[in-house]
Amino acid sequence: MAKLKFIDLFAGLGGFHLALEKLGCECVFASEIQPELQSLYERNFGMKCSGDINEIDITKDIPDHDILCAGFPCQPFSQAGKQQGFDDQKRRGNLFYKIWEILECKKPEFVFLENVPNLKSHDNKNTYKVIYSTLSQLYDIQDDIISPHYFGIPQHRTRIYIVGRLKSKGGLVGFNFPEHTERPECNINDILVPDDSDYMSLRQITKGKFYQFNLSSCIRQQNSLTAQFVSFSLSNLANIFYPPPFLQ
């Protein structure tokens, strides 16, 4: 049986590449706009990674393939971003239409997309309706929101996965996403020592005026994504181990 060929768009570190290669598929084209990630991709997989997908000539540069994989930019739809969607000022939201342009031209049998879960609810679900209706012109489509921790992998990272197969090839008859029934063999409660006298909550530590004043002031003064994440983390983290000496 011949290997299935795939292309890896918005390739990043090459997650799609790694997974499909392990399944015996062959990557015939990859695209990533960040130069640092292009270099890393070449080191990891031994193949050149093209740049800006908008500069690619679909007919000349992209070989025929069986699977189109794309983790297209999530910032326009993420809850941590401005949620500008298709109207994103940096033109990241409309990159879905580049994917569709490739699908229309090359018509690979399968399409495999990934994005943040908020994609499905963004703009009162209108964004996903556009994506679904567009893909459905050629493909039978299914989607699911999945996280690695559903299957015993120690990472909590929910993402929406969209899978499609050409209707002309029979669609997705017989396909189902995996059930969310797997459980990790080990969890944090198996590791923590409940009576540890050195175990302190974050709230206890932040009572120190020096720590609390400086950290909260920095967060208020910085209007950046990093500051948002720090602020979010402080409000959601439960406990930490062994505070530094100056806080004890």
DAQUIDA-V703113 format. One record per residue. N is the residue number from 0. RES is the residue in one small letter. OMEGA is omega as a letter, one per 20 degrees, with the letter a starting at -180 (999 if undefined). D_CENTER is the distance of its C-alpha to the mean C-alpha in Angstrom with 1 decimal. Layout:
N,RES,OMEGA,D_CENTER / N,RES,OMEGA,D_CENTER
//
This chain:
0,m,a,31.1 / 1,a,r,29.3 / 2,k,r,25.8 / 3,l,a,23.1 / 4,k,a,21.9 / 5,f,r,18.3 / 6,i,a,16.8 / 7,d,a,13.6 / 8,l,a,12.6 / 9,f,a,10.6 / 10,a,r,10.8 / 11,g,r,9.9 / 12,l,r,11.1 / 13,g,r,11.5 / 14,g,r,9.5 / 15,f,a,10.5 / 16,h,a,13.8 / 17,l,a,14.6 / 18,a,a,14.0 / 19,l,r,16.0 / 20,e,r,18.6 / 21,k,r,19.3 / 22,l,r,20.0 / 23,g,r,22.5 / 24,c,a,20.9 / 25,e,r,21.6 / 26,c,a,19.4 / 27,v,r,21.7 / 28,f,r,19.7 / 29,a,a,16.7 / 30,s,r,15.9 / 31,e,a,14.4 / 32,i,a,16.0 / 33,q,a,16.1 / 34,p,a,19.3 / 35,e,r,18.4 / 36,l,r,15.4 / 37,q,a,17.7 / 38,s,a,20.2 / 39,l,r,18.1 / 40,y,r,16.8 / 41,e,r,20.5 / 42,r,a,21.6 / 43,n,a,19.3 / 44,f,r,19.9 / 45,g,r,23.1 / 46,m,r,22.3 / 47,k,r,22.2 / 48,c,a,19.1 / 49,s,a,20.0 / 50,g,a,19.3 / 51,d,a,18.7 / 52,i,r,18.0 / 53,n,a,20.6 / 54,e,a,23.2 / 55,i,r,22.9 / 56,d,a,25.8 / 57,i,a,24.3 / 58,t,a,27.6 / 59,k,a,28.6 / 60,d,a,25.5 / 61,i,r,23.2 / 62,p,r,24.9 / 63,d,a,25.2 / 64,h,a,22.6 / 65,d,a,21.8 / 66,i,r,18.1 / 67,l,r,15.8 / 68,c,r,12.1 / 69,a,r,9.7 / 70,g,a,6.1 / 71,f,a,8.2 / 72,p,a,8.3 / 73,c,a,7.1 / 74,q,a,10.1 / 75,p,a,12.7 / 76,f,a,11.4 / 77,s,r,10.2 / 78,q,r,13.1 / 79,a,r,13.2 / 80,g,a,14.0 / 81,k,r,17.0 / 82,q,r,15.6 / 83,q,r,17.6 / 84,g,a,15.8 / 85,f,a,17.6 / 86,d,a,20.1 / 87,d,a,17.8 / 88,q,a,20.4 / 89,k,r,18.5 / 90,r,r,18.2 / 91,r,a,14.4 / 92,g,a,14.6 / 93,n,r,17.0 / 94,l,r,15.0 / 95,f,a,14.5 / 96,y,r,18.2 / 97,k,r,18.1 / 98,i,a,16.2 / 99,w,r,18.9 / 100,e,r,21.6 / 101,i,r,20.6 / 102,l,r,20.6 / 103,e,a,24.0 / 104,c,a,25.4 / 105,k,r,24.4 / 106,k,r,23.9 / 107,p,a,22.0 / 108,e,a,22.6 / 109,f,r,19.0 / 110,v,a,15.8 / 111,f,a,12.4 / 112,l,a,9.5 / 113,e,r,5.9 / 114,n,r,5.0 / 115,v,a,5.9 / 116,p,a,9.1 / 117,n,r,11.3 / 118,l,a,11.1 / 119,k,a,13.7 / 120,s,a,16.1 / 121,h,r,15.8 / 122,d,r,19.4 / 123,n,r,21.0 / 124,k,a,19.0 / 125,n,r,20.4 / 126,t,a,17.2 / 127,y,r,16.1 / 128,k,r,19.7 / 129,v,a,19.8 / 130,i,a,16.8 / 131,y,a,18.4 / 132,s,r,21.8 / 133,t,a,21.1 / 134,l,a,19.5 / 135,s,r,22.3 / 136,q,a,24.9 / 137,l,a,24.3 / 138,y,r,22.0 / 139,d,a,22.2 / 140,i,r,18.9 / 141,q,r,17.4 / 142,d,r,14.3 / 143,d,r,13.3 / 144,i,a,11.2 / 145,i,r,10.8 / 146,s,r,10.4 / 147,p,a,11.7 / 148,h,r,14.6 / 149,y,a,15.9 / 150,f,r,17.0 / 151,g,r,18.5 / 152,i,a,15.8 / 153,p,r,16.1 / 154,q,r,12.7 / 155,h,a,11.8 / 156,r,a,8.1 / 157,t,r,8.3 / 158,r,r,6.0 / 159,i,r,8.2 / 160,y,a,9.1 / 161,i,a,11.9 / 162,v,r,14.6 / 163,g,r,17.8 / 164,r,a,21.1 / 165,l,r,23.9 / 166,k,a,26.5 / 167,s,r,29.1 / 168,k,r,28.1 / 169,g,r,28.4 / 170,g,a,25.0 / 171,l,r,23.1 / 172,v,r,26.4 / 173,g,a,26.1 / 174,f,r,22.3 / 175,n,r,20.7 / 176,f,r,17.5 / 177,p,r,18.3 / 178,e,a,20.0 / 179,h,a,18.6 / 180,t,a,21.7 / 181,e,r,21.0 / 182,r,r,21.7 / 183,p,r,21.6 / 184,e,a,25.0 / 185,c,r,24.9 / 186,n,a,23.7 / 187,i,a,24.5 / 188,n,r,27.8 / 189,d,a,29.1 / 190,i,a,28.8 / 191,l,r,30.0 / 192,v,a,33.7 / 193,p,a,34.6 / 194,d,a,37.9 / 195,d,a,36.8 / 196,s,r,39.0 / 197,d,a,36.7 / 198,y,a,33.8 / 199,m,r,33.2 / 200,s,r,31.0 / 201,l,a,29.2 / 202,r,r,31.5 / 203,q,a,34.5 / 204,i,a,33.4 / 205,t,r,32.6 / 206,k,r,36.2 / 207,g,a,37.3 / 208,k,a,38.1 / 209,f,a,37.3 / 210,y,a,33.7 / 211,q,a,33.1 / 212,f,a,34.7 / 213,n,a,33.0 / 214,l,a,29.4 / 215,s,r,29.6 / 216,s,r,31.4 / 217,c,a,28.7 / 218,i,a,26.0 / 219,r,a,28.2 / 220,q,a,29.1 / 221,q,r,25.6 / 222,n,a,23.7 / 223,s,r,20.5 / 224,l,r,16.9 / 225,t,r,17.9 / 226,a,r,20.8 / 227,q,a,18.9 / 228,f,r,16.8 / 229,v,r,20.1 / 230,s,r,21.9 / 231,f,a,19.4 / 232,s,a,19.5 / 233,l,a,23.3 / 234,s,a,23.6 / 235,n,r,21.5 / 236,l,a,22.4 / 237,a,a,25.1 / 238,n,r,27.2 / 239,i,a,27.4 / 240,f,r,29.9 / 241,y,r,32.8 / 242,p,r,33.0 / 243,p,a,34.2 / 244,p,a,38.0 / 245,f,r,38.5 / 246,l,a,37.0 / 247,q,999,39.1
//
